[in-house]
Amino acid sequence: MDTRSRSLAARLAVVAGLGFLSCSLFVAVRYWLTGRFAQGYLLWNLLLAATPVAIAWAGLCLSFSRSGDGRAGRRARAAAMAAFVAWLIFYPNAPYVFTDFIHVVRRAGLGSVAAPWLSEYDLLWYDIVMNAAFAFVGHYLGLVSMYLMHGAVRRLFGRTAGWAAMAPAILLSGLGIHLGRFSRFNSWDLLIHPVQAVRVLRESIADPAALLFSTAFSLFIALTYLVFYVVKRGDIGELDG
């Protein structure tokens, strides 16, 4: 990998680290306010949101290791496509953090106010801002991973293939988020329990409410990725070199 690639890796690590640290501070302050730690799920889900970034980075590195159309080039393409499949499975963990707002809506198990100067209404607003921070960082990491994987596919197979790979990824991500929130399926369940996962997926596709939920998330991801891509497209051009 060249200097630009190493610099990009360093920037990604800094962004992920600062994002996790900032969100952790939100949780620490909330513990101080309530005397109760009830946001472990947010920290865990944010860690999972960083997983597709690591996978996409591996895919991009593999795209740089291609060597023409010979055996080495074919191996690099096969390995990069395996990374794409793995990324596709784990990517929904990033925008999934948005669904943690359900805990704010239900106000279940979130503790009570310990500080005398703070009302429960004030705590509610704090929780909204805290969950928004987690959702923003998680979704941003997901967009970064999509951007990297887009660049990897584009380097290996061309511009058209790059967009062709992102389209089904965006559509399937909405269903993945629905499976995670309502069917409680994790990414690794697709590998451990594939038959059950396919059955639940078929049921979700046949459910109009599930399709509405999935489509709404897919449209949101598509819109935000297009904005992200327009802003950052110069870097993909640099990675093509």
TAFEN-V121800 format. One record per residue. N is the residue number from 0. RES is the residue in one small letter. SS is DSSP state (h for helix, s for strand, l for the rest). OMEGA is omega in degrees with one decimal (* if undefined). Layout:
n,res,ss,omega
N,RES,SS,OMEGA
N,RES,SS,OMEGA
//
This chain:
n,res,ss,omega
0,m,l,-177.2
1,d,l,-176.0
2,t,h,-179.8
3,r,h,-179.6
4,s,h,177.7
5,r,h,177.7
6,s,h,177.7
7,l,h,178.7
8,a,h,179.3
9,a,h,179.4
10,r,h,178.3
11,l,h,179.3
12,a,h,179.5
13,v,h,179.9
14,v,h,179.7
15,a,h,-179.4
16,g,h,179.3
17,l,h,179.0
18,g,h,-179.4
19,f,h,179.6
20,l,h,-179.4
21,s,h,179.8
22,c,h,177.5
23,s,h,177.0
24,l,h,175.2
25,f,h,-178.7
26,v,h,179.8
27,a,h,178.5
28,v,h,179.7
29,r,h,176.3
30,y,h,177.9
31,w,h,-178.6
32,l,h,-172.6
33,t,h,-176.2
34,g,l,-178.7
35,r,l,176.7
36,f,l,-177.1
37,a,l,-175.3
38,q,l,178.3
39,g,h,179.7
40,y,h,178.7
41,l,h,179.7
42,l,h,179.2
43,w,h,-179.1
44,n,h,177.4
45,l,h,174.5
46,l,h,178.0
47,l,h,179.4
48,a,h,178.9
49,a,h,-177.8
50,t,h,179.7
51,p,h,176.3
52,v,h,179.1
53,a,h,180.0
54,i,h,-179.4
55,a,h,177.3
56,w,h,176.8
57,a,h,177.5
58,g,h,178.7
59,l,h,177.1
60,c,h,178.2
61,l,h,179.5
62,s,h,177.0
63,f,h,-176.0
64,s,l,179.7
65,r,l,-178.1
66,s,l,177.3
67,g,l,-178.2
68,d,l,-179.6
69,g,l,-176.9
70,r,h,179.2
71,a,h,178.2
72,g,h,178.9
73,r,h,178.2
74,r,h,179.5
75,a,h,179.3
76,r,h,179.8
77,a,h,179.8
78,a,h,179.0
79,a,h,178.4
80,m,h,174.5
81,a,h,176.4
82,a,h,178.5
83,f,h,179.0
84,v,h,178.4
85,a,h,177.8
86,w,h,-179.2
87,l,h,-179.7
88,i,h,-174.0
89,f,h,-177.0
90,y,l,-177.4
91,p,h,176.8
92,n,h,-177.2
93,a,h,178.1
94,p,h,178.6
95,y,h,-177.3
96,v,h,177.4
97,f,h,-175.9
98,t,h,177.1
99,d,h,174.1
100,f,h,179.8
101,i,h,179.5
102,h,h,175.8
103,v,h,179.9
104,v,h,-176.6
105,r,h,179.9
106,r,l,-177.0
107,a,l,174.8
108,g,l,-177.2
109,l,l,176.9
110,g,l,179.5
111,s,l,-176.1
112,v,l,177.0
113,a,l,-179.9
114,a,l,-176.8
115,p,l,-177.2
116,w,l,-175.5
117,l,l,177.8
118,s,l,177.2
119,e,h,177.5
120,y,h,176.1
121,d,h,178.9
122,l,h,177.4
123,l,h,178.9
124,w,h,176.6
125,y,h,179.8
126,d,h,178.1
127,i,h,-179.5
128,v,h,-179.7
129,m,h,179.5
130,n,h,177.0
131,a,h,178.3
132,a,h,178.5
133,f,h,-178.7
134,a,h,-179.9
135,f,h,-178.4
136,v,h,179.5
137,g,h,-179.4
138,h,h,178.7
139,y,h,177.2
140,l,h,177.5
141,g,h,178.6
142,l,h,176.6
143,v,h,179.6
144,s,h,178.5
145,m,h,178.9
146,y,h,179.0
147,l,h,-179.8
148,m,h,175.0
149,h,h,179.0
150,g,h,179.9
151,a,h,179.9
152,v,h,180.0
153,r,h,179.6
154,r,h,-174.5
155,l,h,-169.8
156,f,h,176.8
157,g,l,-175.2
158,r,h,-178.3
159,t,h,179.5
160,a,h,179.1
161,g,h,178.9
162,w,h,179.2
163,a,h,178.5
164,a,h,-178.0
165,m,h,-176.9
166,a,h,178.1
167,p,h,178.1
168,a,h,179.4
169,i,h,-180.0
170,l,h,-178.1
171,l,h,-178.1
172,s,h,177.6
173,g,h,177.3
174,l,h,178.8
175,g,h,178.3
176,i,h,178.2
177,h,h,179.0
178,l,h,-178.7
179,g,h,-176.3
180,r,h,-171.6
181,f,h,178.6
182,s,l,177.9
183,r,l,176.4
184,f,l,172.7
185,n,l,-178.7
186,s,l,-177.2
187,w,l,176.3
188,d,h,177.3
189,l,h,178.9
190,l,h,-176.1
191,i,h,-178.2
192,h,l,-174.6
193,p,h,-178.4
194,v,h,178.2
195,q,h,179.5
196,a,h,179.2
197,v,h,179.1
198,r,h,179.5
199,v,h,178.2
200,l,h,178.2
201,r,h,179.0
202,e,h,179.6
203,s,h,179.6
204,i,h,-179.6
205,a,l,-177.7
206,d,l,-178.6
207,p,h,179.5
208,a,h,178.3
209,a,h,178.7
210,l,h,177.9
211,l,h,178.5
212,f,h,-176.9
213,s,h,-179.5
214,t,h,179.2
215,a,h,179.0
216,f,h,179.6
217,s,h,178.2
218,l,h,178.2
219,f,h,179.2
220,i,h,179.5
221,a,h,-178.5
222,l,h,-177.6
223,t,h,178.7
224,y,h,177.8
225,l,h,176.9
226,v,h,179.8
227,f,h,-178.0
228,y,h,-179.5
229,v,h,-179.8
230,v,h,-171.4
231,k,h,-170.5
232,r,h,179.1
233,g,h,-178.6
234,d,h,176.8
235,i,h,177.7
236,g,h,178.2
237,e,h,-178.4
238,l,h,177.8
239,d,l,-176.5
240,g,l,*
//
